[in-house]
């Protein structure tokens, strides 16, 4: 039976008779599977019973169908389904009893629709009917995209060149985060960021520094420069939306690729052992992502399993014996899928020998990971982790959550064969865990940067510390060797000295535990508060502890300990650095046939203790005058000093050598600065404290000295110099002085500004590290790197004031000049750029400090007046401009015009940061060009500057800045088109401004734009809209065969056509109103397409939102919305459509706020009757005041067609590629 709606659409019905007799007479009482083609179940009720209708797992309707005393049919709720919709009673009349059940579109798509009618009065089997529901109608992907094609946020500077310096506070000057291309659950962050910085960037909360773990992996080849730290987030849903979206996007791409690969393997005629093993590993890899959900809330592991459904059996039996790991992972990690695998590990406490994971090496081999002994059992991960991390760690440890809600720590082992390499030494290997939430703690995995905390965790740390102090002895110091940074930070000064004495008075430094012992002392030193380091150093030297350390034989540990002394010296004492030549200089390494070594004698010498207030800090730390500590008497005193005696070993023949011992140096304070020249295949120059050099050079075994020399060259690189010390990134963010949510403009106009935050400063210096090998080719370059590295280590001490006032800045500039001069024409442009950035930075600091316009603080430079950033970029531009003019004159070309242009830009640079950026970019681009091309480029810059019409002059900074971008292949062509834009008399000012902004960001190709057939009318309308996706349209014109791009472009053009028709026909569509605004920002933060004002009455302003959706998009979006309102589970596509409708409601609600009048919604006039009814109901329920205006569909189609023709897009998309 079929019926017709008022709109003329057919509403299909499927009729079923609910009769016990008819059911008994049926030859086949079992359910019959049919294709559902209806929309309504029409049920003729002959006998009483209970009805349940389900679409997939969702109950569509349920109720009891009974006869009352009046012998009329009635419908009652069922106890088992109290919230389910009741069947609709159509007719209760005797002999004509009938009910109906609506089957909504898309509910249970692709599953079964099941009708079950149970006879209350008979024991007969219930009536069952089953239909196969049609699959979900495909939703065009272009409908699911965010309609805000062009982001409204401010972008980072072009190519990131100037991103290192900004007026934003440190935590707002966000550093980049990159998703690992092979393991998307891993993230890469810069090596110069602290744990707090990383937590702020990833979670929006610096206090979440323990919510991620560092993973020892080598950066992928595609990693951005400087992203050297790999992190794994413990709870991915806690990531900030931008990072979570990037992670999900990478997982979606990886899922598509892995499913395609897995299906190809499963489709093969036969699987060999290698293929089966590879499939198992791929499945285990996705099992680790079971705690990451997609936008629809489904885990990515279940997504992977679901995609392979038709290609596999439930128990993966086709994989043979290799399937066991995957079956166990499914049993323990999947929420939707099950296997016949029986987990026998024990619960909630795992039995010794239980296999909890597998470790796969990079060559594909794998071993089991088994638990051994239960170490601890706690109520939270934090407490369990504290106990496990501070327990002796001869083997790996794992922490696993139990089903009873408790966390347990176990010792673990890798089931390797004797003599096999240690799996954890394979940095490219992967551990796959069966139990969700498993945490691996490697031997030697320490976590600096986490404080002692408060409350119960702090009490637990104190308990662990006191237990270790009470049980450790010089003969058995093992309880101390396991303590981590956070526990050691609770040591009192006396306890700290006691730890040193415990290790130094026993055999720890001469036994097999010597490396662990020296590493512990390094952690003790690094966890010492800065104010407590001077008395600790004095006590260590006076007690003879440092002499014992010099005699120990732990080369790697001593290098780290020495660098810890250097870092604490920087943090605790003023730094005074004069010319490098004034520092004591020593040599290590092999130079030709000569080997340089050092003997390190020591002894007690005379010194003078002076009152702290009388001590001249500018003299630095030295013998003869050092500040007295609290409780010490001023006057003559004795202290331990170091000497260095150079030893030259020269090989004169194949089997003979000579050894020359040169005179020893003067006595040096352990914290005095020295210069070390390291010779070898890659010569290096380093600055360090005398104590660091002594620990490095005092290894008794000469062969171990070379190991230490190579290690110091590694560790003194920018990221190693501090990260190797503490296994942590450099910096710690501070609270912002600008409120969260402040606009960029608000920050820039603040009375007090933060010019150089710690992240900005380190990023500027860190850029040099990219060119370390190039700089190391000359002695001058090595000297520059030595000073540069010291500045970086100083920043680890978190004292920008010291950097600005120590003299290191002047020496850094001096050494950079010498390095560039020595490199000469061989210097790469990138090297010159990075070194000049450092020069400009230092000059800016000194200039602003000298003029009294800035105060250096640990957070950065604070300016009472604007101008810090402008000064930096102007100085950088001046340096490049000098190179340009020198190059032009040196080539025998006229430089007057270029000089005039650069001077004009320099003057303009003082007026705004944007112009300062442009000046620097133009000067640097010109400096990178040959003289003749630089001359032509600057002439084009001058032509653009002089051609700009009045209102267009404001667009010059962005255009000029983009012309200087290294990524721009033809700056002259760009400047020519930019000149056309700013000088064209008929391009509206608003359109010029928006096009210039986008051209400056590389979002529109002006050369291509001029090649289109857009009339000025169309160009002006499209250009002034900041959401116009020019790059999409250009791609569509270049790729007529790309159907996906064509459809996206058509959908965008339809929206533009609707907005244009609404604006151009406003007088007809809105009689009594006049158009008064376009793209109007509303009070609640939304943007509405247009604003109209009533010409009579109260003259209220009304918002107008024009939606270019066609009838099918409206239908599917409204169906998704209604399904969601009923509580149905929506898939990702339905959720995207429902989200778009929610955004529309938010816009309309914002537009309806007083004192505005009722908002208008403009739509096509071709909605079907049912869809129009659904839209009316949607607006009545959610945006009652909204008035609907219709535009003729034919006009929308014709205008869209004209846009396509003007942009040279193909017209016919039928039948595949045009």
JOVENTA-V632561 format. One record per residue. N is the residue number from 1. RES is the residue in one small letter. PSI is psi in whole degrees, 0 to 359 (NA if undefined). Layout:
# JOVENTA-V632561
N_RES_PSI, N_RES_PSI
This chain:
# JOVENTA-V632561
1_x_138, 2_x_146, 3_x_162, 4_x_135, 5_x_172, 6_x_333, 7_x_1, 8_x_9, 9_x_143, 10_x_130, 11_x_104, 12_x_143, 13_x_145, 14_x_124, 15_x_138, 16_x_135, 17_x_125, 18_x_86, 19_x_127, 20_x_321, 21_x_314, 22_x_324, 23_x_321, 24_x_329, 25_x_346, 26_x_137, 27_x_328, 28_x_85, 29_x_345, 30_x_154, 31_x_139, 32_x_129, 33_x_117, 34_x_162, 35_x_127, 36_x_123, 37_x_10, 38_x_188, 39_x_338, 40_x_135, 41_x_118, 42_x_115, 43_x_118, 44_x_117, 45_x_115, 46_x_328, 47_x_148, 48_x_155, 49_x_189, 50_x_132, 51_x_133, 52_x_124, 53_x_123, 54_x_138, 55_x_104, 56_x_233, 57_x_356, 58_x_129, 59_x_115, 60_x_322, 61_x_148, 62_x_143, 63_x_160, 64_x_133, 65_x_108, 66_x_163, 67_x_132, 68_x_187, 69_x_333, 70_x_6, 71_x_29, 72_x_145, 73_x_137, 74_x_158, 75_x_129, 76_x_151, 77_x_153, 78_x_142, 79_x_324, 80_x_347, 81_x_64, 82_x_334, 83_x_357, 84_x_146, 85_x_144, 86_x_148, 87_x_145, 88_x_125, 89_x_115, 90_x_314, 91_x_120, 92_x_358, 93_x_140, 94_x_134, 95_x_349, 96_x_27, 97_x_129, 98_x_141, 99_x_162, 100_x_151, 101_x_121, 102_x_134, 103_x_100, 104_x_150, 105_x_142, 106_x_351, 107_x_128, 108_x_26, 109_x_132, 110_x_358, 111_x_204, 112_x_141, 113_x_122, 114_x_128, 115_x_126, 116_x_124, 117_x_113, 118_x_127, 119_x_120, 120_x_333, 121_x_4, 122_x_154, 123_x_10, 124_x_156, 125_x_143, 126_x_156, 127_x_131, 128_x_133, 129_x_140, 130_x_137, 131_x_149, 132_x_117, 133_x_144, 134_x_152, 135_x_162, 136_x_133, 137_x_131, 138_x_132, 139_x_122, 140_x_131, 141_x_333, 142_x_341, 143_x_340, 144_x_352, 145_x_152, 146_x_129, 147_x_344, 148_x_78, 149_x_313, 150_x_121, 151_x_146, 152_x_358, 153_x_164, 154_x_139, 155_x_163, 156_x_158, 157_x_154, 158_x_130, 159_x_10, 160_x_9, 161_x_319, 162_x_13, 163_x_343, 164_x_334, 165_x_132, 166_x_160, 167_x_357, 168_x_150, 169_x_164, 170_x_314, 171_x_343, 172_x_339, 173_x_71, 174_x_140, 175_x_163, 176_x_152, 177_x_133, 178_x_136, 179_x_136, 180_x_130, 181_x_331, 182_x_328, 183_x_83, 184_x_344, 185_x_353, 186_x_146, 187_x_147, 188_x_132, 189_x_164, 190_x_151, 191_x_346, 192_x_6, 193_x_141, 194_x_172, 195_x_321, 196_x_320, 197_x_315, 198_x_316, 199_x_319, 200_x_319, 201_x_320, 202_x_323, 203_x_353, 204_x_17, 205_x_108, 206_x_340, 207_x_351, 208_x_37, 209_x_345, 210_x_8, 211_x_10, 212_x_163, 213_x_145, 214_x_136, 215_x_123, 216_x_89, 217_x_155, 218_x_139, 219_x_140, 220_x_159, 221_x_334, 222_x_1, 223_x_139, 224_x_153, 225_x_130, 226_x_349, 227_x_90, 228_x_359, 229_x_125, 230_x_132, 231_x_148, 232_x_125, 233_x_135, 234_x_328, 235_x_85, 236_x_324, 237_x_343, 238_x_355, 239_x_151, 240_x_152, 241_x_320, 242_x_316, 243_x_319, 244_x_321, 245_x_319, 246_x_320, 247_x_315, 248_x_320, 249_x_317, 250_x_322, 251_x_323, 252_x_315, 253_x_318, 254_x_322, 255_x_315, 256_x_316, 257_x_317, 258_x_324, 259_x_317, 260_x_317, 261_x_315, 262_x_318, 263_x_322, 264_x_324, 265_x_318, 266_x_339, 267_x_352, 268_x_154, 269_x_325, 270_x_151, 271_x_126, 272_x_177, 273_x_320, 274_x_318, 275_x_319, 276_x_318, 277_x_320, 278_x_321, 279_x_319, 280_x_315, 281_x_319, 282_x_319, 283_x_319, 284_x_324, 285_x_317, 286_x_334, 287_x_328, 288_x_345, 289_x_17, 290_x_341, 291_x_6, 292_x_122, 293_x_148, 294_x_184, 295_x_337, 296_x_0, 297_x_6, 298_x_138, 299_x_149, 300_x_334, 301_x_314, 302_x_325, 303_x_317, 304_x_314, 305_x_319, 306_x_319, 307_x_336, 308_x_4, 309_x_306, 310_x_347, 311_x_0, 312_x_162, 313_x_167, 314_x_323, 315_x_10, 316_x_35, 317_x_334, 318_x_346, 319_x_353, 320_x_213, 321_x_335, 322_x_346, 323_x_343, 324_x_313, 325_x_320, 326_x_321, 327_x_320, 328_x_320, 329_x_319, 330_x_317, 331_x_325, 332_x_341, 333_x_336, 334_x_139, 335_x_338, 336_x_333, 337_x_147, 338_x_161, 339_x_173, 340_x_7, 341_x_134, 342_x_115, 343_x_124, 344_x_22, 345_x_346, 346_x_147, 347_x_139, 348_x_348, 349_x_127, 350_x_139, 351_x_147, 352_x_137, 353_x_355, 354_x_135, 355_x_117, 356_x_355, 357_x_180, 358_x_145, 359_x_123, 360_x_125, 361_x_168, 362_x_339, 363_x_3, 364_x_345, 365_x_154, 366_x_155, 367_x_156, 368_x_151, 369_x_121, 370_x_146, 371_x_150, 372_x_279, 373_x_146, 374_x_123, 375_x_320, 376_x_160, 377_x_121, 378_x_168, 379_x_350, 380_x_158, 381_x_319, 382_x_315, 383_x_318, 384_x_319, 385_x_321, 386_x_314, 387_x_317, 388_x_319, 389_x_334, 390_x_19, 391_x_154, 392_x_137, 393_x_71, 394_x_337, 395_x_167, 396_x_154, 397_x_151, 398_x_147, 399_x_127, 400_x_129, 401_x_140, 402_x_165, 403_x_341, 404_x_7, 405_x_2, 406_x_155, 407_x_134, 408_x_138, 409_x_137, 410_x_149, 411_x_154, 412_x_165, 413_x_152, 414_x_128, 415_x_69, 416_x_163, 417_x_155, 418_x_134, 419_x_353, 420_x_151, 421_x_152, 422_x_122, 423_x_321, 424_x_347, 425_x_350, 426_x_99, 427_x_342, 428_x_3, 429_x_169, 430_x_134, 431_x_128, 432_x_126, 433_x_141, 434_x_323, 435_x_123, 436_x_141, 437_x_4, 438_x_135, 439_x_123, 440_x_133, 441_x_112, 442_x_153, 443_x_134, 444_x_11, 445_x_98, 446_x_156, 447_x_85, 448_x_165, 449_x_355, 450_x_121, 451_x_181, 452_x_343, 453_x_193, 454_x_173, 455_x_218, 456_x_326, 457_x_320, 458_x_321, 459_x_320, 460_x_320, 461_x_317, 462_x_321, 463_x_315, 464_x_320, 465_x_313, 466_x_322, 467_x_317, 468_x_318, 469_x_324, 470_x_331, 471_x_339, 472_x_141, 473_x_163, 474_x_327, 475_x_332, 476_x_76, 477_x_6, 478_x_322, 479_x_331, 480_x_327, 481_x_340, 482_x_355, 483_x_137, 484_x_173, 485_x_316, 486_x_325, 487_x_318, 488_x_335, 489_x_346, 490_x_355, 491_x_138, 492_x_165, 493_x_318, 494_x_320, 495_x_323, 496_x_316, 497_x_325, 498_x_324, 499_x_315, 500_x_314, 501_x_322, 502_x_317, 503_x_328, 504_x_341, 505_x_0, 506_x_192, 507_x_10, 508_x_320, 509_x_355, 510_x_1, 511_x_187, 512_x_344, 513_x_15, 514_x_320, 515_x_317, 516_x_322, 517_x_315, 518_x_324, 519_x_322, 520_x_314, 521_x_325, 522_x_317, 523_x_322, 524_x_316, 525_x_313, 526_x_331, 527_x_359, 528_x_128, 529_x_145, 530_x_320, 531_x_340, 532_x_356, 533_x_316, 534_x_311, 535_x_328, 536_x_315, 537_x_319, 538_x_318, 539_x_323, 540_x_320, 541_x_321, 542_x_334, 543_x_353, 544_x_7, 545_x_321, 546_x_327, 547_x_321, 548_x_323, 549_x_322, 550_x_331, 551_x_356, 552_x_162, 553_x_69, 554_x_80, 555_x_311, 556_x_316, 557_x_322, 558_x_326, 559_x_313, 560_x_318, 561_x_319, 562_x_318, 563_x_331, 564_x_319, 565_x_317, 566_x_315, 567_x_317, 568_x_327, 569_x_317, 570_x_322, 571_x_338, 572_x_338, 573_x_153, 574_x_147, 575_x_130, 576_x_118, 577_x_113, 578_x_203, 579_x_146, 580_x_326, 581_x_340, 582_x_350, 583_x_147, 584_x_131, 585_x_135, 586_x_159, 587_x_141, 588_x_149, 589_x_187, 590_x_127, 591_x_101, 592_x_235, 593_x_3, 594_x_132, 595_x_130, 596_x_123, 597_x_173, 598_x_131, 599_x_148, 600_x_77, 601_x_161, 602_x_163, 603_x_175, 604_x_136, 605_x_168, 606_x_145, 607_x_177, 608_x_127, 609_x_126, 610_x_154, 611_x_140, 612_x_322, 613_x_340, 614_x_353, 615_x_132, 616_x_100, 617_x_332, 618_x_345, 619_x_346, 620_x_184, 621_x_125, 622_x_162, 623_x_150, 624_x_338, 625_x_97, 626_x_150, 627_x_137, 628_x_146, 629_x_161, 630_x_129, 631_x_349, 632_x_143, 633_x_140, 634_x_157, 635_x_190, 636_x_146, 637_x_174, 638_x_146, 639_x_163, 640_x_137, 641_x_161, 642_x_148, 643_x_153, 644_x_123, 645_x_108, 646_x_140, 647_x_124, 648_x_122, 649_x_119, 650_x_127, 651_x_109, 652_x_337, 653_x_180, 654_x_324, 655_x_4, 656_x_148, 657_x_159, 658_x_149, 659_x_123, 660_x_125, 661_x_115, 662_x_166, 663_x_145, 664_x_162, 665_x_175, 666_x_167, 667_x_135, 668_x_138, 669_x_140, 670_x_334, 671_x_13, 672_x_150, 673_x_140, 674_x_165, 675_x_132, 676_x_124, 677_x_115, 678_x_119, 679_x_159, 680_x_194, 681_x_328, 682_x_85, 683_x_146, 684_x_154, 685_x_132, 686_x_148, 687_x_134, 688_x_170, 689_x_159, 690_x_326, 691_x_320, 692_x_316, 693_x_321, 694_x_316, 695_x_325, 696_x_316, 697_x_353, 698_x_12, 699_x_124, 700_x_322, 701_x_117, 702_x_322, 703_x_329, 704_x_335, 705_x_319, 706_x_326, 707_x_318, 708_x_322, 709_x_315, 710_x_324, 711_x_320, 712_x_329, 713_x_326, 714_x_313, 715_x_339, 716_x_357, 717_x_161, 718_x_308, 719_x_336, 720_x_328, 721_x_330, 722_x_318, 723_x_323, 724_x_330, 725_x_312, 726_x_359, 727_x_33, 728_x_155, 729_x_177, 730_x_309, 731_x_161, 732_x_125, 733_x_157, 734_x_165, 735_x_144, 736_x_144, 737_x_356, 738_x_131, 739_x_147, 740_x_141, 741_x_356, 742_x_144, 743_x_162, 744_x_318, 745_x_321, 746_x_320, 747_x_318, 748_x_336, 749_x_9, 750_x_149, 751_x_323, 752_x_129, 753_x_150, 754_x_109, 755_x_307, 756_x_101, 757_x_168, 758_x_319, 759_x_317, 760_x_316, 761_x_315, 762_x_322, 763_x_321, 764_x_316, 765_x_325, 766_x_337, 767_x_332, 768_x_328, 769_x_337, 770_x_331, 771_x_26, 772_x_315, 773_x_320, 774_x_319, 775_x_329, 776_x_356, 777_x_344, 778_x_152, 779_x_323, 780_x_321, 781_x_323, 782_x_323, 783_x_319, 784_x_316, 785_x_325, 786_x_314, 787_x_319, 788_x_315, 789_x_324, 790_x_321, 791_x_321, 792_x_318, 793_x_325, 794_x_321, 795_x_334, 796_x_331, 797_x_358, 798_x_42, 799_x_90, 800_x_329, 801_x_319, 802_x_321, 803_x_321, 804_x_338, 805_x_1, 806_x_345, 807_x_350, 808_x_330, 809_x_314, 810_x_318, 811_x_327, 812_x_316, 813_x_317, 814_x_313, 815_x_328, 816_x_322, 817_x_313, 818_x_323, 819_x_316, 820_x_323, 821_x_319, 822_x_325, 823_x_327, 824_x_218, 825_x_345, 826_x_344, 827_x_131, 828_x_157, 829_x_324, 830_x_318, 831_x_312, 832_x_319, 833_x_313, 834_x_319, 835_x_320, 836_x_330, 837_x_318, 838_x_317, 839_x_314, 840_x_322, 841_x_311, 842_x_317, 843_x_322, 844_x_315, 845_x_311, 846_x_320, 847_x_313, 848_x_324, 849_x_317, 850_x_326, 851_x_1, 852_x_19, 853_x_359, 854_x_155, 855_x_126, 856_x_130, 857_x_165, 858_x_336, 859_x_339, 860_x_197, 861_x_126, 862_x_134, 863_x_130, 864_x_343, 865_x_155, 866_x_159, 867_x_350, 868_x_307, 869_x_319, 870_x_320, 871_x_318, 872_x_308, 873_x_327, 874_x_316, 875_x_318, 876_x_320, 877_x_320, 878_x_318, 879_x_318, 880_x_322, 881_x_321, 882_x_321, 883_x_321, 884_x_308, 885_x_322, 886_x_321, 887_x_319, 888_x_315, 889_x_321, 890_x_335, 891_x_3, 892_x_21, 893_x_157, 894_x_133, 895_x_2, 896_x_314, 897_x_316, 898_x_319, 899_x_319, 900_x_317, 901_x_313, 902_x_324, 903_x_320, 904_x_318, 905_x_324, 906_x_318, 907_x_320, 908_x_332, 909_x_334, 910_x_347, 911_x_333, 912_x_154, 913_x_324, 914_x_318, 915_x_328, 916_x_320, 917_x_316, 918_x_317, 919_x_313, 920_x_319, 921_x_316, 922_x_314, 923_x_319, 924_x_324, 925_x_318, 926_x_322, 927_x_334, 928_x_355, 929_x_155, 930_x_157, 931_x_314, 932_x_321, 933_x_327, 934_x_320, 935_x_315, 936_x_321, 937_x_314, 938_x_329, 939_x_320, 940_x_325, 941_x_315, 942_x_321, 943_x_318, 944_x_316, 945_x_321, 946_x_346, 947_x_345, 948_x_130, 949_x_166, 950_x_300, 951_x_337, 952_x_349, 953_x_331, 954_x_343, 955_x_351, 956_x_317, 957_x_314, 958_x_318, 959_x_316, 960_x_320, 961_x_317, 962_x_327, 963_x_336, 964_x_1, 965_x_131, 966_x_333, 967_x_346, 968_x_118, 969_x_321, 970_x_85, 971_x_329, 972_x_317, 973_x_319, 974_x_316, 975_x_325, 976_x_313, 977_x_324, 978_x_323, 979_x_320, 980_x_319, 981_x_311, 982_x_348, 983_x_353, 984_x_124, 985_x_341, 986_x_358, 987_x_122, 988_x_150, 989_x_320, 990_x_321, 991_x_319, 992_x_314, 993_x_316, 994_x_318, 995_x_320, 996_x_320, 997_x_315, 998_x_322, 999_x_322, 1000_x_338, 1001_x_1, 1002_x_22, 1003_x_354, 1004_x_137, 1005_x_106, 1006_x_328, 1007_x_314, 1008_x_318, 1009_x_319, 1010_x_340, 1011_x_351, 1012_x_172, 1013_x_22, 1014_x_128, 1015_x_162, 1016_x_326, 1017_x_309, 1018_x_318, 1019_x_313, 1020_x_319, 1021_x_312, 1022_x_322, 1023_x_326, 1024_x_350, 1025_x_118, 1026_x_347, 1027_x_356, 1028_x_126, 1029_x_76, 1030_x_320, 1031_x_325, 1032_x_315, 1033_x_323, 1034_x_319, 1035_x_320, 1036_x_323, 1037_x_328, 1038_x_340, 1039_x_69, 1040_x_340, 1041_x_348, 1042_x_97, 1043_x_322, 1044_x_315, 1045_x_319, 1046_x_317, 1047_x_319, 1048_x_316, 1049_x_318, 1050_x_319, 1051_x_320, 1052_x_318, 1053_x_327, 1054_x_319, 1055_x_318, 1056_x_319, 1057_x_317, 1058_x_316, 1059_x_319, 1060_x_317, 1061_x_322, 1062_x_316, 1063_x_314, 1064_x_333, 1065_x_24, 1066_x_320, 1067_x_323, 1068_x_319, 1069_x_329, 1070_x_72, 1071_x_137, 1072_x_3, 1073_x_159, 1074_x_148, 1075_x_126, 1076_x_0, 1077_x_155, 1078_x_147, 1079_x_62, 1080_x_123, 1081_x_138, 1082_x_168, 1083_x_327, 1084_x_6, 1085_x_355, 1086_x_168, 1087_x_132, 1088_x_149, 1089_x_312, 1090_x_164, 1091_x_131, 1092_x_152, 1093_x_133, 1094_x_139, 1095_x_354, 1096_x_173, 1097_x_225, 1098_x_353, 1099_x_47, 1100_x_154, 1101_x_140, 1102_x_138, 1103_x_147, 1104_x_123, 1105_x_120, 1106_x_120, 1107_x_118, 1108_x_14, 1109_x_143, 1110_x_178, 1111_x_324, 1112_x_322, 1113_x_319, 1114_x_315, 1115_x_312, 1116_x_324, 1117_x_316, 1118_x_324, 1119_x_318, 1120_x_319, 1121_x_311, 1122_x_320, 1123_x_319, 1124_x_322, 1125_x_331, 1126_x_354, 1127_x_7, 1128_x_151, 1129_x_123, 1130_x_146, 1131_x_179, 1132_x_318, 1133_x_316, 1134_x_321, 1135_x_324, 1136_x_317, 1137_x_317, 1138_x_324, 1139_x_323, 1140_x_320, 1141_x_323, 1142_x_321, 1143_x_320, 1144_x_316, 1145_x_320, 1146_x_318, 1147_x_312, 1148_x_321, 1149_x_320, 1150_x_319, 1151_x_339, 1152_x_357, 1153_x_140, 1154_x_145, 1155_x_19, 1156_x_158, 1157_x_187, 1158_x_138, 1159_x_162, 1160_x_143, 1161_x_122, 1162_x_127, 1163_x_174, 1164_x_156, 1165_x_8, 1166_x_25, 1167_x_143, 1168_x_167, 1169_x_306, 1170_x_320, 1171_x_321, 1172_x_321, 1173_x_319, 1174_x_321, 1175_x_318, 1176_x_314, 1177_x_318, 1178_x_314, 1179_x_323, 1180_x_322, 1181_x_329, 1182_x_336, 1183_x_66, 1184_x_328, 1185_x_356, 1186_x_134, 1187_x_137, 1188_x_130, 1189_x_137, 1190_x_141, 1191_x_142, 1192_x_130, 1193_x_324, 1194_x_322, 1195_x_320, 1196_x_314, 1197_x_318, 1198_x_317, 1199_x_319, 1200_x_321, 1201_x_319, 1202_x_320, 1203_x_315, 1204_x_318, 1205_x_317, 1206_x_325, 1207_x_1, 1208_x_46, 1209_x_150, 1210_x_147, 1211_x_322, 1212_x_115, 1213_x_3, 1214_x_148, 1215_x_21, 1216_x_210, 1217_x_135, 1218_x_NA
